[in-house]
Amino acid sequence: MLVERGLQVMNVEVVGDAYAIAQNYLRKSGAIPDTYLTHNRLLETIVQIFQRGEANKIRLANKAIQTFEATAS
């Protein structure tokens, strides 16, 4: 599904799949709590990477995990 945001078109399925992959990994590693709530910082990271041109869900998830772990406080 494509969603138009201003002049940008976002593939919601790619972003959603990448989020699910990254969230699953980070939950199992203990980096984020095991809840059903959306982790906004992770989602924002994925959207930013997607907007820079990464459209492969696996690479998108991996880059988001790396960024998230590097900036974890």
N, CA, C and O atoms as a Tinker XYZ file with bonds, in Angstrom:
   292  protein
     1  N      0.851000   -1.182000    0.000000    73     2
     2  CA     0.000000    0.000000    0.000000    64     1     3
     3  C      0.884000    1.228000    0.000000    63     2     4     5
     4  O      1.826000    1.332000    0.786000    81     3
     5  N      0.576000    2.150000   -0.879000    73     3     6
     6  CA     1.316000    3.399000   -0.949000    64     5     7
     7  C      0.478000    4.510000   -0.346000    63     6     8     9
     8  O     -0.714000    4.624000   -0.632000    81     7
     9  N      1.100000    5.326000    0.488000    73     7    10
    10  CA     0.414000    6.433000    1.120000    64     9    11
    11  C      1.142000    7.708000    0.758000    63    10    12    13
    12  O      2.358000    7.803000    0.926000    81    11
    13  N      0.412000    8.686000    0.264000    73    11    14
    14  CA     1.016000    9.957000   -0.113000    64    13    15
    15  C      1.114000   10.856000    1.110000    63    14    16    17
    16  O      0.122000   11.094000    1.800000    81    15
    17  N      2.312000   11.350000    1.371000    73    15    18
    18  CA     2.542000   12.280000    2.488000    64    17    19
    19  C      3.164000   13.523000    1.889000    63    18    20    21
    20  O      4.371000   13.560000    1.647000    81    19
    21  N      2.355000   14.543000    1.648000    73    19    22
    22  CA     2.856000   15.720000    0.972000    64    21    23
    23  C      3.198000   15.329000   -0.455000    63    22    24    25
    24  O      2.332000   14.878000   -1.204000    81    23
    25  N      4.453000   15.500000   -0.830000    73    23    26
    26  CA     4.897000   15.111000   -2.157000    64    25    27
    27  C      5.590000   13.751000   -2.152000    63    26    28    29
    28  O      5.945000   13.236000   -3.212000    81    27
    29  N      5.786000   13.165000   -0.969000    73    27    30
    30  CA     6.449000   11.876000   -0.873000    64    29    31
    31  C      5.426000   10.755000   -0.862000    63    30    32    33
    32  O      4.314000   10.911000   -0.359000    81    31
    33  N      5.819000    9.634000   -1.420000    73    31    34
    34  CA     4.998000    8.441000   -1.378000    64    33    35
    35  C      5.742000    7.425000   -0.522000    63    34    36    37
    36  O      6.917000    7.145000   -0.757000    81    35
    37  N      5.051000    6.876000    0.470000    73    35    38
    38  CA     5.683000    5.936000    1.377000    64    37    39
    39  C      5.050000    4.563000    1.215000    63    38    40    41
    40  O      3.826000    4.434000    1.206000    81    39
    41  N      5.873000    3.555000    1.089000    73    39    42
    42  CA     5.399000    2.192000    1.016000    64    41    43
    43  C      5.227000    1.700000    2.448000    63    42    44    45
    44  O      6.201000    1.335000    3.106000    81    43
    45  N      4.005000    1.692000    2.918000    73    43    46
    46  CA     3.691000    1.361000    4.303000    64    45    47
    47  C      4.053000   -0.092000    4.607000    63    46    48    49
    48  O      4.458000   -0.410000    5.726000    81    47
    49  N      3.911000   -0.963000    3.627000    73    47    50
    50  CA     4.210000   -2.379000    3.850000    64    49    51
    51  C      5.699000   -2.585000    4.141000    63    50    52    53
    52  O      6.050000   -3.343000    5.045000    81    51
    53  N      6.574000   -1.922000    3.387000    73    51    54
    54  CA     8.020000   -2.059000    3.617000    64    53    55
    55  C      8.388000   -1.521000    4.986000    63    54    56    57
    56  O      9.133000   -2.163000    5.725000    81    55
    57  N      7.878000   -0.360000    5.328000    73    55    58
    58  CA     8.168000    0.244000    6.634000    64    57    59
    59  C      7.615000   -0.642000    7.750000    63    58    60    61
    60  O      8.295000   -0.864000    8.752000    81    59
    61  N      6.411000   -1.140000    7.594000    73    59    62
    62  CA     5.799000   -2.002000    8.608000    64    61    63
    63  C      6.545000   -3.303000    8.796000    63    62    64    65
    64  O      6.732000   -3.755000    9.926000    81    63
    65  N      6.977000   -3.917000    7.697000    73    63    66
    66  CA     7.739000   -5.164000    7.785000    64    65    67
    67  C      9.095000   -4.928000    8.445000    63    66    68    69
    68  O      9.523000   -5.711000    9.292000    81    67
    69  N      9.758000   -3.859000    8.058000    73    67    70
    70  CA    11.061000   -3.538000    8.654000    64    69    71
    71  C     10.913000   -3.264000   10.144000    63    70    72    73
    72  O     11.754000   -3.677000   10.943000    81    71
    73  N      9.841000   -2.565000   10.518000    73    71    74
    74  CA     9.591000   -2.294000   11.936000    64    73    75
    75  C      9.382000   -3.603000   12.701000    63    74    76    77
    76  O      9.929000   -3.775000   13.790000    81    75
    77  N      8.603000   -4.515000   12.144000    73    75    78
    78  CA     8.334000   -5.789000   12.812000    64    77    79
    79  C      9.617000   -6.595000   13.006000    63    78    80    81
    80  O      9.819000   -7.197000   14.060000    81    79
    81  N     10.478000   -6.608000   12.002000    73    79    82
    82  CA    11.744000   -7.337000   12.093000    64    81    83
    83  C     12.635000   -6.715000   13.168000    63    82    84    85
    84  O     13.154000   -7.417000   14.036000    81    83
    85  N     12.806000   -5.396000   13.103000    73    83    86
    86  CA    13.680000   -4.710000   14.064000    64    85    87
    87  C     13.123000   -4.808000   15.482000    63    86    88    89
    88  O     13.873000   -5.040000   16.431000    81    87
    89  N     11.830000   -4.636000   15.626000    73    87    90
    90  CA    11.200000   -4.695000   16.944000    64    89    91
    91  C     11.356000   -6.079000   17.557000    63    90    92    93
    92  O     11.653000   -6.202000   18.745000    81    91
    93  N     11.161000   -7.112000   16.762000    73    91    94
    94  CA    11.302000   -8.479000   17.255000    64    93    95
    95  C     12.730000   -8.723000   17.757000    63    94    96    97
    96  O     12.922000   -9.268000   18.844000    81    95
    97  N     13.715000   -8.324000   16.974000    73    95    98
    98  CA    15.111000   -8.504000   17.380000    64    97    99
    99  C     15.428000   -7.728000   18.655000    63    98   100   101
   100  O     16.025000   -8.269000   19.585000    81    99
   101  N     15.027000   -6.459000   18.692000    73    99   102
   102  CA    15.347000   -5.616000   19.849000    64   101   103
   103  C     14.619000   -6.073000   21.112000    63   102   104   105
   104  O     15.156000   -5.938000   22.212000    81   103
   105  N     13.420000   -6.604000   20.974000    73   103   106
   106  CA    12.706000   -7.152000   22.134000    64   105   107
   107  C     13.406000   -8.394000   22.666000    63   106   108   109
   108  O     13.589000   -8.543000   23.874000    81   107
   109  N     13.796000   -9.280000   21.763000    73   107   110
   110  CA    14.461000  -10.516000   22.191000    64   109   111
   111  C     15.829000  -10.247000   22.796000    63   110   112   113
   112  O     16.287000  -10.996000   23.660000    81   111
   113  N     16.489000   -9.175000   22.345000    73   111   114
   114  CA    17.801000   -8.839000   22.902000    64   113   115
   115  C     17.681000   -8.039000   24.202000    63   114   116   117
   116  O     18.674000   -7.811000   24.892000    81   115
   117  N     16.461000   -7.618000   24.527000    73   115   118
   118  CA    16.234000   -6.862000   25.756000    64   117   119
   119  C     16.470000   -5.362000   25.627000    63   118   120   121
   120  O     16.464000   -4.645000   26.627000    81   119
   121  N     16.678000   -4.884000   24.406000    73   119   122
   122  CA    16.950000   -3.466000   24.197000    64   121   123
   123  C     15.695000   -2.604000   24.340000    63   122   124   125
   124  O     15.785000   -1.433000   24.709000    81   123
   125  N     14.534000   -3.175000   24.051000    73   123   126
   126  CA    13.271000   -2.464000   24.254000    64   125   127
   127  C     12.338000   -3.381000   25.031000    63   126   128   129
   128  O     12.462000   -4.604000   24.961000    81   127
   129  N     11.401000   -2.791000   25.773000    73   127   130
   130  CA    10.493000   -3.618000   26.582000    64   129   131
   131  C      9.552000   -4.457000   25.714000    63   130   132   133
   132  O      9.235000   -4.095000   24.581000    81   131
   133  N      9.125000   -5.564000   26.268000    73   131   134
   134  CA     8.231000   -6.493000   25.571000    64   133   135
   135  C      6.786000   -6.071000   25.826000    63   134   136   137
   136  O      6.100000   -6.639000   26.676000    81   135
   137  N      6.336000   -5.063000   25.074000    73   135   138
   138  CA     4.960000   -4.581000   25.175000    64   137   139
   139  C      4.352000   -4.549000   23.778000    63   138   140   141
   140  O      5.046000   -4.738000   22.779000    81   139
   141  N      3.064000   -4.310000   23.727000    73   139   142
   142  CA     2.383000   -4.220000   22.434000    64   141   143
   143  C      2.327000   -2.790000   21.907000    63   142   144   145
   144  O      1.730000   -2.536000   20.861000    81   143
   145  N      2.940000   -1.867000   22.617000    73   143   146
   146  CA     2.946000   -0.477000   22.189000    64   145   147
   147  C      3.996000   -0.253000   21.111000    63   146   148   149
   148  O      5.033000   -0.917000   21.099000    81   147
   149  N      3.730000    0.672000   20.216000    73   147   150
   150  CA     4.693000    1.028000   19.190000    64   149   151
   151  C      5.825000    1.809000   19.824000    63   150   152   153
   152  O      5.588000    2.743000   20.590000    81   151
   153  N      7.050000    1.436000   19.510000    73   151   154
   154  CA     8.223000    2.149000   20.016000    64   153   155
   155  C      8.509000    3.284000   19.035000    63   154   156   157
   156  O      9.051000    3.058000   17.952000    81   155
   157  N      8.140000    4.504000   19.423000    73   155   158
   158  CA     8.178000    5.639000   18.505000    64   157   159
   159  C      9.570000    5.953000   17.976000    63   158   160   161
   160  O      9.722000    6.277000   16.798000    81   159
   161  N     10.589000    5.861000   18.827000    73   159   162
   162  CA    11.952000    6.186000   18.376000    64   161   163
   163  C     12.404000    5.203000   17.293000    63   162   164   165
   164  O     13.039000    5.601000   16.316000    81   163
   165  N     12.083000    3.941000   17.465000    73   163   166
   166  CA    12.435000    2.937000   16.454000    64   165   167
   167  C     11.690000    3.209000   15.150000    63   166   168   169
   168  O     12.286000    3.158000   14.074000    81   167
   169  N     10.414000    3.491000   15.236000    73   167   170
   170  CA     9.621000    3.776000   14.037000    64   169   171
   171  C     10.143000    5.017000   13.322000    63   170   172   173
   172  O     10.258000    5.022000   12.096000    81   171
   173  N     10.458000    6.066000   14.071000    73   171   174
   174  CA    10.988000    7.288000   13.461000    64   173   175
   175  C     12.321000    7.016000   12.766000    63   174   176   177
   176  O     12.581000    7.554000   11.690000    81   175
   177  N     13.158000    6.190000   13.373000    73   175   178
   178  CA    14.436000    5.836000   12.769000    64   177   179
   179  C     14.221000    5.117000   11.442000    63   178   180   181
   180  O     14.894000    5.418000   10.456000    81   179
   181  N     13.299000    4.182000   11.414000    73   179   182
   182  CA    13.008000    3.430000   10.189000    64   181   183
   183  C     12.470000    4.353000    9.103000    63   182   184   185
   184  O     12.885000    4.254000    7.948000    81   183
   185  N     11.561000    5.242000    9.455000    73   183   186
   186  CA    10.994000    6.172000    8.472000    64   185   187
   187  C     12.081000    7.083000    7.914000    63   186   188   189
   188  O     12.111000    7.338000    6.710000    81   187
   189  N     12.972000    7.577000    8.770000    73   187   190
   190  CA    14.057000    8.447000    8.299000    64   189   191
   191  C     14.971000    7.721000    7.324000    63   190   192   193
   192  O     15.347000    8.280000    6.294000    81   191
   193  N     15.332000    6.479000    7.639000    73   191   194
   194  CA    16.192000    5.700000    6.744000    64   193   195
   195  C     15.469000    5.411000    5.430000    63   194   196   197
   196  O     16.075000    5.471000    4.360000    81   195
   197  N     14.178000    5.100000    5.508000    73   195   198
   198  CA    13.373000    4.864000    4.303000    64   197   199
   199  C     13.341000    6.112000    3.426000    63   198   200   201
   200  O     13.475000    6.021000    2.206000    81   199
   201  N     13.164000    7.263000    4.040000    73   199   202
   202  CA    13.088000    8.519000    3.293000    64   201   203
   203  C     14.409000    8.881000    2.625000    63   202   204   205
   204  O     14.430000    9.630000    1.648000    81   203
   205  N     15.516000    8.349000    3.155000    73   203   206
   206  CA    16.824000    8.578000    2.532000    64   205   207
   207  C     17.056000    7.643000    1.355000    63   206   208   209
   208  O     18.078000    7.754000    0.678000    81   207
   209  N     16.124000    6.717000    1.094000    73   207   210
   210  CA    16.212000    5.919000   -0.114000    64   209   211
   211  C     16.317000    4.415000    0.065000    63   210   212   213
   212  O     16.320000    3.690000   -0.930000    81   211
   213  N     16.404000    3.919000    1.284000    73   211   214
   214  CA    16.491000    2.467000    1.492000    64   213   215
   215  C     15.094000    1.868000    1.427000    63   214   216   217
   216  O     14.235000    2.207000    2.241000    81   215
   217  N     14.860000    0.976000    0.460000    73   215   218
   218  CA    13.533000    0.398000    0.282000    64   217   219
   219  C     13.499000   -1.109000    0.517000    63   218   220   221
   220  O     12.431000   -1.716000    0.444000    81   219
   221  N     14.651000   -1.723000    0.798000    73   219   222
   222  CA    14.699000   -3.149000    1.089000    64   221   223
   223  C     14.421000   -3.339000    2.574000    63   222   224   225
   224  O     15.121000   -2.773000    3.413000    81   223
   225  N     13.400000   -4.136000    2.908000    73   223   226
   226  CA    12.961000   -4.226000    4.301000    64   225   227
   227  C     14.012000   -4.850000    5.222000    63   226   228   229
   228  O     14.092000   -4.479000    6.393000    81   227
   229  N     14.810000   -5.775000    4.725000    73   227   230
   230  CA    15.840000   -6.403000    5.553000    64   229   231
   231  C     16.957000   -5.411000    5.851000    63   230   232   233
   232  O     17.368000   -5.260000    7.001000    81   231
   233  N     17.448000   -4.734000    4.815000    73   231   234
   234  CA    18.502000   -3.728000    5.032000    64   233   235
   235  C     17.986000   -2.578000    5.878000    63   234   236   237
   236  O     18.708000   -2.039000    6.717000    81   235
   237  N     16.739000   -2.208000    5.655000    73   235   238
   238  CA    16.121000   -1.134000    6.441000    64   237   239
   239  C     16.066000   -1.518000    7.916000    63   238   240   241
   240  O     16.409000   -0.708000    8.776000    81   239
   241  N     15.643000   -2.734000    8.215000    73   239   242
   242  CA    15.589000   -3.203000    9.601000    64   241   243
   243  C     16.984000   -3.261000   10.213000    63   242   244   245
   244  O     17.179000   -2.832000   11.350000    81   243
   245  N     17.963000   -3.790000    9.467000    73   243   246
   246  CA    19.326000   -3.892000    9.985000    64   245   247
   247  C     19.936000   -2.534000   10.284000    63   246   248   249
   248  O     20.585000   -2.354000   11.315000    81   247
   249  N     19.731000   -1.575000    9.384000    73   247   250
   250  CA    20.255000   -0.226000    9.615000    64   249   251
   251  C     19.574000    0.417000   10.816000    63   250   252   253
   252  O     20.222000    1.110000   11.600000    81   251
   253  N     18.277000    0.192000   10.964000    73   251   254
   254  CA    17.548000    0.753000   12.102000    64   253   255
   255  C     18.039000    0.142000   13.415000    63   254   256   257
   256  O     18.176000    0.848000   14.414000    81   255
   257  N     18.303000   -1.155000   13.415000    73   255   258
   258  CA    18.826000   -1.824000   14.614000    64   257   259
   259  C     20.188000   -1.255000   14.967000    63   258   260   261
   260  O     20.447000   -0.952000   16.131000    81   259
   261  N     21.062000   -1.104000   13.982000    73   259   262
   262  CA    22.391000   -0.554000   14.226000    64   261   263
   263  C     22.299000    0.864000   14.781000    63   262   264   265
   264  O     22.987000    1.205000   15.743000    81   263
   265  N     21.455000    1.682000   14.178000    73   263   266
   266  CA    21.283000    3.061000   14.642000    64   265   267
   267  C     20.709000    3.088000   16.040000    63   266   268   269
   268  O     21.169000    3.852000   16.889000    81   267
   269  N     19.713000    2.263000   16.288000    73   267   270
   270  CA    19.066000    2.214000   17.603000    64   269   271
   271  C     20.051000    1.799000   18.682000    63   270   272   273
   272  O     20.109000    2.415000   19.746000    81   271
   273  N     20.828000    0.752000   18.410000    73   271   274
   274  CA    21.788000    0.269000   19.408000    64   273   275
   275  C     22.927000    1.262000   19.620000    63   274   276   277
   276  O     23.448000    1.372000   20.730000    81   275
   277  N     23.315000    1.976000   18.588000    73   275   278
   278  CA    24.399000    2.966000   18.707000    64   277   279
   279  C     23.970000    4.178000   19.514000    63   278   280   281
   280  O     24.800000    4.820000   20.158000    81   279
   281  N     22.683000    4.498000   19.487000    73   279   282
   282  CA    22.199000    5.684000   20.188000    64   281   283
   283  C     21.466000    5.353000   21.486000    63   282   284   285
   284  O     20.926000    6.248000   22.137000    81   283
   285  N     21.445000    4.079000   21.865000    73   283   286
   286  CA    20.762000    3.680000   23.098000    64   285   287
   287  C     21.474000    4.291000   24.297000    63   286   288   289
   288  O     22.702000    4.304000   24.388000    81   287
   289  N     20.651000    4.797000   25.215000    73   287   290
   290  CA    21.253000    5.412000   26.399000    64   289   291
   291  C     20.876000    4.686000   27.652000    63   290   292
   292  O     21.298000    5.074000   28.741000    81   291
